[in-house]
Amino acid sequence: MSVFKPLPIVEESEEIDQMIDALMGGTKKMRDAGETYLPKWPSEDEEDYKFRLSIATLFPAYRETIANSTGRVFFEPIELQETVPEQIKKWCENIDSQGNRLDVWGQKYFNSGLARGLSFALVDKPRGDNVKTKADEKKQGIRPYTILLHKRQVIGWKSKQSEDGMVLIELRIKEKAEESDGQYGVKHVDQVRLFKLVGTDCTVELWRKGADGEDVLHQQPYSTGMNKIPLVVFYTHQLGYMHGIPPLLDLAYMNVEHWQSKSDQQSITHIARVPILGLIGFDDSTPITVGKQALKIPNGGDAKYIEHSGQAIEAGRNSLADLEEQMKKAGAKLLDKDNSAAKTATQSDNEKMEDLCALATMALSFEDAINNILQLMAEWMGLPNGGSCSVNSNFEPDEEEINPQLVTSIVQAWQGNALRKKDVIRTWQKIGLIDDSEDIDEVLAELEEETPGLTFPTVNNNAQDNTGSSDPAAESA
């Protein structure tokens, strides 16, 4: 079998991967896909189809849902703990050697995983010239960096079971190498980078196609000095080892349906806007003369404009609106509580795991992936530990989502002796004003120690407010 031949499991997911790429690419990519996602109508003229395709526009529900969910995770930056070596912290300011810091690169890594079900990060290091010691590496500026791989680049792998779980022993990555083409031009050549783990030694070799299409070893195997293949997989919907599908796949199919239905709606609207002139009493031999102000009609003939009733337009508009609402609900499922999601060992230790939504579970999985990247960077440089990080996984309503009228009503109920102090604290915990993990008695004690404006004073409901303020919330604050 050719080294360029993808595994059957990779080929089976190609149809889904192409659809996700098209949706993530926007209107242009959907138009480029042509009849794949916008089929021709029966007996539709080729020119008419090209015109219909050229004016079709994508409602970017899938891409925006992915972007908005990613934005929630990165609302707060990735926090590197004190256990991360200073040298690695410095590298994280340019994690990919392309000028992107960890947070910027991490968003792409998470976004790709959420869109496609999993994403791959390779932790690599340049070989350098005549490098024999760590001092030589430092002098030449050689350091580990991350490479974000597209899901479709990983075309094959082999693994084995060990005491610590599955171990990757072979990995094939399809990539394009850039070479000079003439004095100023460049060309891209397909090649496969093949990693092999032999015992405790990870080696790399490069393969290309020969003139007759045969596999040719372009670069002899060399040792990386690592005892593992430096690949980190981030899953959002895992089906098996190195295998996953988009968690929002149903939303993707709905978005394609919307693309097709919206094109139909555009077409029927165009037809309705241009009335058709109907001729009665004419035959093929009857000469027709149409002037600016008159139409020459034969004896016994008639002519009138035929207009669309508009009922189909309204039905189509309602259908699109219903579909958009369904897509909105499908995308919102990421914030539903996720009791059935697969959990890592780190997540299983969290006693509140059952209260996490699907997106929070993914955020914790992403945290594990970044920790694995930090560890691989450390191992590349012979450091004992890469440390750990913290990724935002709290998606409870923030202050902007809290109804201020509800807060005011709670304060008024307390001032009217309808709520106890503890009931007020409990309510504020439920709506997100106070962390629900805090002890109520401790919160009350802290409030009593604060300035008078932050305590629960004895309220005289009959007293007049000499300040002129009528806002109960302002009094309690």
N, C-alpha and C positions, 0 to 999 in steps of 0.2 A: 504494500500500500504506500502511496506517495506521502511524504511528510507534509504536503500541502492539503491532504484530504481531511476534512473535518470529521469528528466522531459523529455517529448517527444521531446521538442525543442533541448535538449542536445543530445538525441539519434539520431536525424535527422542529426546533424552536425558531428557525429562520423566518417563517411566515409572520409570527408574532413580533419578532425583533424588527423586521422591516416596517411593520405597521407602526410600532412605537417610534422608530426613527422618523417616519414621515410626519406623525403627529407632533413630535417634538421639534421638527424642522419648520413647522408653520405652513402657510399657504403655498409658498414656492415648492416645498418638498411634496406636498399633496398634489399640486398640479403636475410636477415632474413624474409622479407615479401614474398619471393618466388613468387608463381604464381599470387599473388594479383596485382603486377605491371609488372611482366615478365611472361606472359602466355606461356604454353607449345604449341609447334606447333602440328598440327594434326598428330597423329601416331608417335610422337617423343618418342623415348625410354627414360625411366626414368633416366638411367645412363648418356645418352647424355645430357638430360636437366640439370642434376645436374652439369655436367662439364661446360655447357654453362653458368649457373648461377654463378658458382664459379669463372669464369674469367671476368664476367661483372663488369664494373667500372662506377661510376656515374660522369657525368659532373656536378659539383656543382653550376649550374647557380642560382638556387633559394636561396640557403644558402649564397652564396657570395654576391648576390644582397642585401639581408637583412643585411648582415654584413657591406657592403660598405655604405649603406644608414644610418645605425646606426652610423657608424664612422663619417659621415658628421655632424650628430647632436651633437656628443660628441667630435668634433674637438676642441671645447673649453669646459672647465669644467663647470659644473653647478655652478652658482654663487649665494651664499646665501646673501640676502640683510641684511642691518643693522637691519631690523625689526625682524630678527630671534633671539630668545633668545640665550644667550651664552651656556646655558646648552644643548639646542637642537643642536647647532652647534657642540658641543663636541660629542654628540651621533651620528651625521652624519659621524664622522670619523670611526665609526663601526656601520653602520645603521642597520645591520641584526643580530648583536651579533655573527657573524661568521667571523669577521675580515675584512669585505668588507666596504670600504667607500662609500659614496653616489654615486659618479661618477661610480664606478665599478658595484655596485648593480643596479644602474639606467640603465646602458647599457643592462643588462640582462632583466630588466623590459621592456624597449623600444623594444629590439630585439624580445622578445616573442610576444608583442602586434603587431608589424609590420608583423611578420610571420603568426600570427593566427587571426588577426582582432581585438583582444582585449586581455588584460592581467589583472590579478587580484593581488592586494597587500593587505595583511591583516596586520593591525597594532595591535600587541598584546603586552601583558605585563605579566610576571610571577606572580603567585598568592602570593608566599612567605609564610613564616611560622609565624603565630601569628603577622601579620602586622595590626596595628591599626591606625598609623599615617604616614604622609609623612616622618617624621624623621626615622621611622622604615624602610620604603622603601629605603631611602638613605643609612641607615646603612647596609642593606642587599644587596645593589647594584641593587635593582629592578628598572628597567627602561623600557620604551616602545621600541619595535624593529619591523622591518618589516619582513614579510614572503612572498616570491614570490610564488604564487600558479600557477600551470599549469592549463591551460584552462579546461582540462578534469577532474580536481579535483573538480570543482564547479559543482555539479550534480543537485542542486535544490535550489529554492528560492521562496519567496512570497513578494509582494510589495503592497503599497497603495498610492493613490494620496493625496498630501498635498498642502498647499499654496506655498511651496517652490519647488514643483515638486514631483517626485516619491521618496518614502521612502522605504528602505528595512526593512521588518519586520520579515523575516525568511531566513536563509541561511544554506545550507548543504554542507559540505566540506568532500570529501573522502580522507583519508590519511592512512599512514601506521605507526603504533606505534612499536617502537623497544623494545623488551623484552629479558631478559636473557634466554639462552637455554643451560642448563647444566653449567659446571664450567667455560667454556671459550667461548661457542658459543652464538650467538644472533639469534633471529627470528623476523620476521616482521608480525604484525597482522593488518588486515584491520579494520578500524573503521571510523565512521562518526562523525564529530564534528558539532553539531547542535546549531546555534545561534537563539535566539528568542528575539524579542523586544516586551515587554509587557508594554504598557503605555510608560513610559520614562526609563524603566529598561531593559538593555540588559543582558540576561542570556546565559549560555553555558552548554551543556550536551554532554556526549560521549556515542555512541552506538556501539555495536559489535554483531557478530553472535554467537549464542549459539551452543551447540553440535548438535542440530537437525536442525540447519540452521535458527532458529527463531531470530528476533531482540531482543537483551538484552540490557537494560540500564546499561552501565558499570560505569558511574559516574553520581551522582545526580546533578541536575541543581544548578549552583551557579551564583551569580550576578557579573558582571564585574565592576559595578560602572559607566559604560558609559550609556549615554542616546541614543545611536545609535549603529548599527552594524558596527564595524570599518573596513569596506572594501572599497577600492578605485579601481575603474575600469578605465583603460586607453583604449580608443577606437582608432582604426585607420580606421575602416570601420564599422560603427554602422548600424545595421538593426533594432534594437529595444532595449528596456531596457534589459541590461545584455546579449545582443545578437549581434554578429557581424561575418563577414567572412573575410578571408584574402584579403587585397586590391590588392595583386598580384596573385590572384587565377589562372588567365589565364596562368601566367608564370609557376606556379606549374604544371599545366596540360601539358604544353609544355615540361617541364623538364622530366616528366614521359614518354612522347612520345619519347624524345631524348634517355632516358635510354633503351627503347625497340628497337628503330631504331639502336642505337649504338651496341646493342647485335647482331642484324641481320648482321650489317656490319662486326663485328668481325668474325662471323661464315662464311660469304661468303669469307672473306679474307683468313681465314684458309683453306677453301676448295680449293681456287685458288692457294695457296702456295704448296699444296700437290697434284701433278698430279696423275690420276688414270690409272692403267695399264689395257688396254682393250685387251681381248683375242678373236680371231676370229678362228672359226673352232674347238673349244673345246666343249665337252659335259661333263655331270656330271661324266661319267665313264673314261674320258681321264685323265691319270696321268700327273701331272704338276710338273716339277722339275725346281726350280729356284736356280741357283748358283750365286756366287759373280760376275762372269763375263758373264754368259750365261743363257738363258732360253730354256728349251727343248720344241720344237714346233712340233706337229704332222704334217704328210704330208698334204699339202693343208691348213694348219693353218697360222695364222699371229698374231702378237701382237704389240701394240703401245700405247704410253702414250697419254691420253686425258687430255688436259689442258683447263682451263677456259679462255674465251676470254677476261675477264676483264671489259667488258662494264657495267655489273651490279655493279662492285666495284666502278667505277667512278660515276655512277648514285647515289649510296648510299652515297658516299663522298660528292657529291654536295647537296644532300638532307640534310645531317647533317649540312653542312655549312650554308644552308639557314635557318634551324631551329635555329641554334645558333645566327644568325643575328636577327631573330624574337624575340628570348628571350632577346637579348640585348636591342632591342627597347622597349619591354614590361617593362623591369626593369627601363629604363630611364624615363618612364612616371611619376614617382614620382617627377621629377623635372619640369614637365610641369605646367603652371599656372593653378590653381585649383579654378575656380569661383563657382563651384557647391558644394564644400565640406561643410559639416555641421560645423557650427561654434559655439563655446561656447560664453557666454555673454561677457567674457573678450576679445575674438577675434573680436566680432562684433563691439567693440568700436574702433578698429584699422582701421583708414581711408584708409590704404594701403592693406587691407585684399584681395582685388580683384587682387592684384599683387603677392600674395603668391603662391608658388607651393604646390603640395599636401604634400610633405615632410615637408615643413615649417608649414603647417596647423597642421600636426601631432605633430611637435615639440612644438607648442603652446599648444596643448591639453595635451601633456606630462608635460609641465610646470604647467598647472592647476592641474594635478594629483599629482605632487610632492608637490605643495602647500597644497593640501588636506591632504597628508600624514603628512606634518609638523604640520598642524592644529590638526590632530588626536593625534599626539604625545604630543602636548601641552595639549589637553583635558584629556589625560590619567593622566597627572601629575598635573592637576588643574591649568594650566597656561591659561591666558586669550587669548593669540594669538600666533600662531606658526610662524608668519611672512611669507615671500614669497621668491621666488628664480627667477633666470633668466636662461633660456635655449637657446642655440644657435639656431636661426631659419633663419640665413642669409646664403644662399647658392649661392650667386652670384659668378661669376668667381674670383678666387684669382690671385695673381701676377704670379703664375706658369702657369696659363691658359691664360694669356694675351700675345699676340704676340708682342715680342720686336720690330720686323720690323715695325709693325703698329705704335707703339709709336714713333719710329724714323721718319717715314713718316709724322706724325702729326707735329713734331717739325720742320722738313724741310719745310713743307707747311707754317707754321707760319713765319719761318725765311725768306721765299721767299715772304712774304706779301700776301699769298693766303688765310690766315686765320686770323681772328681777335682774340684778346686775349680771348674774351668771348667764341668764337667758340672752341678754344683749351680747355677751361675749360669744356664746355658742352660735347665735345667728350671724354675727360678723365672721365667724370662722367658716360657716357654711357658704357665705357669699364671697369669700375670698379676701376680706379686708384684714383678717388676722390668720396667721398660719394655723391650720387645724391640728398640728402636732404639738402646739404649746399647751401647757397646763393652765386651766382656767384660773385656779387660785393664784398661780404665779403671775398671771397677767393682771389680775385685780390688785395684787400686792404691789406690782411695779407701778400701776396707775396711781395708787395711794401715795407712792413716794415721789411721783412727778410733781410738777408745778400745779398750783390750784386749778388752773384752766383745764388740766387733763384728768382731774379726779371725778368721782361720782358724788357731787355735793348733795346735801339735803335740799330738796326743791320746794319752794313755796309757790304753788300754782296760782295763788291769788295775787302775788306780787306783781307790780308794774315794772316793765323793762325801761329803766331810765335812760338807757343808751339809745333807745329808738329802734333797736334790732328786734326783728320778729322771727329770725331764723333759728329754730331750736338746735339745728346742727352746728351753727356758729357758736351757740352758748356752750355746747358740750365740748367743742374743740378748743 
